[in-house]
Amino acid sequence: MKKLSDKIKPIIAIVIVMMSFTYFFVSTFLGKENPQILIAIVAALSGVIGYYFGSSSGSAKKQDTIDKLADK
């Protein structure tokens, strides 16, 4: 069973993504958008996407490969 510390990053990422889509939906249909909030949300969303699909996931895969080769 995973510890809470192993689960917290995905939970925070899901919350950020859901909040981003909620803000985009609300600002689109109500027309009340704040440019500063929009910039902050886009920055947070890009950080989440960059972490899970960018260099951090590639680095983790590389480390797994190195660990497997070191065990041989």
PyMOL commands that set and color helices and strands:
alter all, ss='L'
color gray80, all
select helices_A, chain A and resi 4-30+35-53+55-71
alter helices_A, ss='H'
color red, helices_A
deselect
rebuild
show_as cartoon
